Amino acid sequence: MIDRFARVSSHFAHLGEEEVLSGYRGSGTIFFNGCNLRCVFCQNYDISHEIIGEEVSAQELAKMMLDLQSVGCHNINLVSPSHVVPQILEALPIAIDGGLRLPLVYNSNGFDSLEALQLLDGVIDIYMPDFKFWSPSRSKKYLKTVLYPETARLALKEMYRQVGDLLIDHQGLAVRGLLVRHLIMPDGVNDAKHILAYLAREISPNTYINLMDQYHPAGKVHQDKYQEIDRRITTAELSQVFQVAIDLGLHRFDQRPAYID
């Protein structure tokens, strides 16, 4: 449970994020403990489901941001921030007074309230939400809430309204805009089709997308009731999703080596 103060499990220069964030000196990630979803396949189960990090005051959180800036990070990447927006907003003025000047990345699961996002209007430079599922039934089974698809659709629209398409500078680094992640799931091609169509038609055909192929069985998926996702995705599934995106006119993809054979 998160009380008055946010809990942080780690903060460091992350070289494994999207190329437009990591660059050559890393994205300054701050991993918050806890999460407002309960994904059964969570790839960071110990961080997101278990509350193991240290409580940090606004001053301590601001210092983390400034420390990451001092080691040369290209941005401050707030990971799983949806449930600690007030604590982040409390820390930011302290960090700014201390000289923080880096772009702020809001790296969320997409299950964000409009009220929270509206508080961040003019504060966040880069929104990087997941869009996990389109199907309410799959969301209920794997995320433990039927509300995810509609919530994510509204959240992405608000994020795009605030920051628009992703802008990349002459160094290849993101400076402002929306970047959407979609983790391709086993038997998830149909969900991906709907999600990609929504992005192309309701958000922007210029949406910058990371179609993530690194799904692996984690969390609780070894239980019998989740056996259909207890495997890696196939090359056919990966190819189908990319082809759907291309056919829809989407053309801005994060380019990283595939994780599957």
ROPA-914948 format. One line per field, with one value per residue (C-alpha): x, y, z. Coordinates in nm, 3 decimals, m for minus. Each point is the difference from the previous one (the first is absolute). Layout:
! residues N
east: (X;...);
north: (Y;...);
up: (Z;...);
! end
This chain:
! residues 261
east: (0.000;0.126;m0.070;0.120;0.329;0.084;0.216;0.290;0.165;0.288;0.120;0.276;0.107;m0.190;0.155;m0.269;m0.293;m0.112;0.289;m0.159;0.006;0.319;0.222;0.366;m0.009;m0.316;m0.352;m0.017;m0.249;m0.168;m0.187;m0.293;m0.121;m0.358;m0.236;m0.367;m0.036;0.048;0.122;0.039;0.287;0.185;0.359;0.105;m0.206;0.224;m0.004;m0.363;m0.184;0.218;0.068;0.371;0.147;0.098;m0.235;0.137;m0.092;m0.058;0.353;0.149;m0.195;0.116;0.359;m0.032;m0.106;0.290;0.247;m0.113;0.042;0.348;0.120;m0.110;m0.338;m0.205;m0.333;m0.174;m0.204;m0.275;m0.086;m0.341;m0.095;m0.381;m0.060;0.255;m0.085;m0.045;0.341;0.164;m0.162;0.120;0.359;0.024;0.012;0.284;0.187;m0.062;0.121;0.310;0.065;m0.193;m0.036;m0.045;m0.316;m0.237;m0.122;m0.325;0.046;m0.333;m0.212;m0.272;m0.245;0.004;m0.284;m0.086;0.008;0.360;0.106;m0.158;0.212;0.304;m0.097;0.298;0.222;0.073;0.200;m0.020;m0.282;0.090;m0.307;m0.060;m0.312;m0.032;m0.342;m0.300;m0.223;m0.181;m0.016;0.376;0.060;m0.215;0.183;0.357;m0.008;m0.279;m0.212;m0.256;0.047;0.347;m0.078;m0.233;0.224;0.305;m0.179;m0.104;0.342;0.186;m0.227;0.070;0.374;0.001;m0.203;0.265;0.320;m0.083;0.218;0.346;0.263;0.360;0.299;0.312;0.167;m0.283;m0.137;m0.366;m0.078;m0.381;m0.300;m0.172;0.173;m0.223;0.113;m0.189;0.124;m0.094;m0.163;m0.054;m0.326;m0.007;m0.009;m0.369;0.045;0.301;m0.204;m0.259;0.261;0.202;m0.314;m0.093;0.343;m0.002;m0.355;m0.077;0.341;0.234;0.150;0.330;m0.015;0.342;m0.047;0.209;m0.144;0.165;0.087;0.169;m0.301;0.099;m0.196;0.037;m0.201;m0.291;m0.032;0.126;m0.334;m0.229;m0.264;0.251;0.157;m0.092;0.252;0.262;0.227;0.199;m0.157;0.076;0.172;m0.332;m0.182;0.271;m0.008;m0.379;m0.008;0.262;m0.179;m0.327;0.174;0.153;m0.330;m0.164;0.255;0.195;0.366;0.192;0.131;0.264;0.277;0.163;0.115;m0.271;m0.004;m0.137;0.155);
north: (0.000;0.350;0.255;0.360;m0.053;m0.172;m0.309;m0.036;m0.333;0.142;0.294;m0.015;0.084;m0.257;m0.093;m0.255;0.231;0.115;0.142;0.344;0.003;m0.186;0.168;m0.041;0.102;m0.171;0.087;0.108;m0.256;0.019;m0.325;0.052;m0.292;m0.112;0.016;0.072;m0.317;m0.363;m0.151;m0.373;m0.003;0.299;0.005;0.199;m0.188;0.068;0.377;0.043;m0.247;0.000;0.312;m0.038;0.341;0.275;0.287;0.326;0.355;0.272;0.126;m0.347;m0.055;0.337;m0.091;m0.323;0.202;0.240;m0.284;m0.163;0.330;0.043;m0.332;0.105;m0.169;0.133;0.009;m0.088;m0.317;m0.049;m0.371;m0.114;0.350;m0.018;m0.052;0.258;0.307;0.225;m0.104;0.069;0.343;0.077;m0.088;0.177;0.362;m0.095;m0.167;0.294;0.246;m0.221;0.032;m0.287;0.067;m0.344;m0.119;m0.195;m0.340;m0.141;m0.377;m0.158;m0.309;0.210;m0.044;0.370;0.219;0.314;0.197;m0.098;0.066;0.344;0.086;m0.085;0.221;0.225;m0.203;m0.321;0.023;m0.360;m0.242;m0.367;m0.212;m0.367;m0.103;m0.359;m0.137;0.103;m0.284;0.060;m0.375;m0.046;0.306;m0.142;m0.332;0.123;0.352;m0.060;0.289;0.024;0.379;0.001;0.033;0.300;0.165;m0.040;0.138;0.315;0.036;m0.020;0.262;0.237;m0.067;0.072;0.316;0.125;m0.085;m0.111;m0.221;m0.090;0.261;m0.120;0.234;m0.003;m0.248;m0.249;0.068;0.047;0.346;0.010;m0.205;m0.338;m0.338;m0.308;m0.347;m0.317;m0.331;m0.265;m0.288;m0.367;m0.024;0.380;0.088;0.092;0.236;0.154;0.062;0.202;0.192;0.090;0.105;0.226;0.160;0.055;0.134;0.161;0.118;0.060;m0.198;0.157;m0.166;m0.130;m0.362;m0.265;m0.339;m0.203;m0.362;m0.087;m0.158;m0.300;m0.201;0.174;0.084;m0.243;m0.131;m0.347;m0.064;m0.231;0.270;0.208;m0.281;0.166;0.279;m0.227;0.025;0.248;0.160;m0.149;0.160;m0.028;0.199;0.266;0.027;0.022;0.287;0.200;m0.057;0.123;0.315;0.066;m0.064;0.259;0.261;m0.001;0.052;0.118;m0.304;m0.044;m0.199;m0.261;m0.357;m0.265;m0.215;m0.311;m0.244);
up: (0.000;m0.087;0.273;0.036;m0.180;m0.325;0.013;m0.243;m0.074;m0.208;m0.205;m0.259;m0.355;m0.209;m0.335;m0.087;m0.064;m0.344;m0.202;m0.009;0.382;0.088;m0.257;0.087;0.370;0.116;0.108;0.363;0.127;0.338;0.069;0.235;0.208;m0.027;m0.296;m0.059;m0.214;0.094;m0.326;0.051;m0.252;0.150;m0.124;0.310;0.254;0.300;m0.061;m0.105;0.224;0.309;0.205;0.069;m0.079;0.239;0.080;m0.140;0.095;m0.259;0.067;m0.049;m0.322;m0.131;0.084;m0.200;m0.303;0.041;0.053;m0.324;m0.180;0.147;m0.145;m0.348;m0.050;m0.290;0.187;0.326;m0.057;0.261;m0.012;0.134;0.117;m0.025;0.373;0.121;m0.209;0.309;0.136;m0.336;m0.023;0.352;m0.088;m0.337;0.120;0.234;m0.286;m0.234;0.262;0.024;m0.373;m0.161;m0.373;m0.158;m0.180;0.223;m0.120;0.141;m0.048;0.094;m0.058;m0.166;0.289;0.081;0.119;m0.194;0.323;0.068;m0.359;0.005;0.303;m0.213;m0.295;m0.071;0.235;m0.192;m0.323;m0.121;0.070;m0.045;0.084;m0.063;m0.187;0.117;m0.098;m0.206;0.117;0.332;0.066;m0.049;0.215;0.277;m0.012;m0.031;0.156;0.252;m0.124;m0.278;m0.006;m0.154;m0.374;0.031;0.260;m0.221;m0.307;0.187;0.162;m0.331;m0.153;0.289;m0.017;m0.372;0.050;0.238;m0.190;m0.357;m0.220;0.123;m0.090;m0.036;m0.005;m0.221;0.237;m0.040;0.348;0.090;0.134;0.009;m0.104;0.024;m0.026;0.034;0.103;m0.084;0.138;m0.255;0.186;m0.087;m0.197;0.008;m0.368;0.004;0.296;m0.172;m0.316;0.192;0.197;m0.308;m0.188;0.289;0.003;m0.377;m0.023;0.336;0.121;m0.297;m0.290;0.110;0.343;0.104;0.108;0.169;m0.097;0.273;m0.069;0.328;0.175;0.207;0.257;0.335;0.309;0.038;m0.355;0.088;0.169;m0.199;m0.057;m0.196;m0.202;m0.332;0.068;0.157;m0.305;m0.207;m0.307;m0.341;m0.299;m0.185;0.269;m0.003;m0.380;m0.008;0.249;m0.188;m0.329;0.151;0.120;m0.341;m0.180;0.227;m0.103;0.323;m0.076;0.306;0.187;0.267;m0.165;0.222;m0.055;0.031;0.314;m0.168;m0.244);
! end
